[in-house]
């Protein structure tokens, strides 16, 4: 069995620790489902997400993943760190089986993640960085862990939903611009449009071809609900909206929901009401396919006024996610 970096190997816990392998996918997924039953998140990773983590250039599975096993070999805790090549930002994710919490396992696991993050920066000769973690406000154990480990809240994100039985507005866009359905032929242009649109957004890093390919081939991605605004004169993508459907949404949320994962407008075309036009068209497609709600998430402090836009379109907040960072 491959162990994680021995310098930061958790000690003083009742679990045995090693790196995650492809053979652990079933046990890892079962652990996430046990955590979800207790924590009630609005989304749970599926097998494709776990496979992507192990195969991503952002993660070295033998060094950047860790699995805690009980004496029977059942997965009881998991941790992962991910980093874009050359970035000073490192993401952490993971958790502990609800039946095994309050034993210091979460603290030991997070300490290992912080230590491994420091090692990744050292390997590239980078002096400073941050370890970022997203924690839902309705999971007090996660918030408590962030506090005790010295993290600080740096941002808030709000999850929102909109019932589709309410009237969907008609939003006209300027002549010469056309809303079209996402296609493979448009994919690269949409990726580049996204990177440009989000280059001035807090916390955003460019999507490389690998991560973009995973986004648009994910089992939950819905190309027929995903859209682009094309400038007919130049053929350029001016704006876009990518959508997905989680089959477990009714169980997790109490309703079926078409979800807007990405929405952006390139600077040259801002102020033309392209974002509300895309959302309205997405709502119509969601509803036509039997969805009961439309959902999305928003950076609460986004200076573009996105939160107000969504509220005017009828979206209401359901819960918040706190973004924590630890200086590394």
VENMO-V822427 format. One record per pair of residues at least 24 apart in sequence whose C-alpha atoms are under 7 Angstrom apart, sorted by the first residue. I is the first residue (numbers start at 1). J is the second residue. Records with the same first field share a line. If there is no record, write none. Layout:
I = J + J
This chain:
2 = 62
4 = 62 + 63 + 66
5 = 63
8 = 112 + 115
9 = 112
10 = 108 + 109 + 112
13 = 104 + 105
15 = 68 + 69 + 70
16 = 68 + 69 + 70
17 = 66 + 67 + 68 + 69
18 = 66 + 67 + 68
19 = 61 + 62 + 63 + 65 + 66 + 67
20 = 61 + 65 + 66 + 67
25 = 50
27 = 74 + 75
28 = 75
31 = 75 + 76 + 97
34 = 97
35 = 97 + 98
38 = 98
39 = 139
40 = 252
42 = 252 + 253
58 = 82 + 83 + 84 + 85
59 = 83
64 = 116
76 = 100
79 = 109
81 = 113
88 = 128 + 129 + 130
89 = 129 + 130 + 131
90 = 117 + 130 + 131 + 132
91 = 131 + 132 + 133
92 = 131 + 132 + 133
93 = 133
107 = 145
118 = 328
128 = 328
129 = 327 + 328
130 = 325 + 326 + 327 + 328
131 = 325 + 326 + 327 + 328
132 = 323 + 324 + 325 + 326
133 = 323 + 324 + 325
134 = 321 + 322 + 323 + 324
135 = 321 + 322 + 323
136 = 320 + 321 + 322
137 = 320 + 321 + 322
150 = 326
151 = 324 + 325 + 326
152 = 324 + 325 + 326
153 = 322 + 323 + 324 + 325
154 = 323 + 324 + 325
155 = 322 + 323
156 = 299 + 300 + 320 + 321 + 322 + 323
157 = 297 + 298 + 299 + 300 + 320 + 321 + 322
158 = 297 + 298 + 299 + 300 + 317 + 319 + 320 + 321
159 = 296 + 297 + 298 + 317 + 318 + 319 + 320
160 = 295 + 296 + 297 + 315 + 316 + 317 + 318
161 = 293 + 294 + 295 + 296 + 315 + 316 + 317 + 318
162 = 293 + 294 + 295 + 314 + 315 + 316
163 = 292 + 293 + 294
164 = 287 + 292 + 293 + 294
168 = 280
169 = 280
170 = 280
171 = 276 + 277
172 = 277
173 = 272 + 273 + 274
176 = 231 + 232 + 233
177 = 229 + 230 + 231 + 232
178 = 229 + 230 + 231 + 232
179 = 227 + 228 + 229 + 230
180 = 227 + 228 + 229
181 = 224 + 226 + 227 + 228
182 = 223 + 224 + 226 + 227 + 228
183 = 223
189 = 237
190 = 237 + 240
193 = 237 + 266
194 = 264
196 = 266
197 = 264 + 265 + 266 + 267
220 = 244 + 245 + 246
221 = 245
225 = 282 + 285 + 286
238 = 265 + 266 + 269
239 = 264 + 265 + 266 + 274
240 = 264 + 265
241 = 278
255 = 292 + 293
256 = 291 + 292 + 293
257 = 291 + 292 + 293 + 294 + 295
258 = 286 + 291 + 293 + 294 + 295
259 = 294 + 295 + 296
260 = 295 + 296
261 = 296
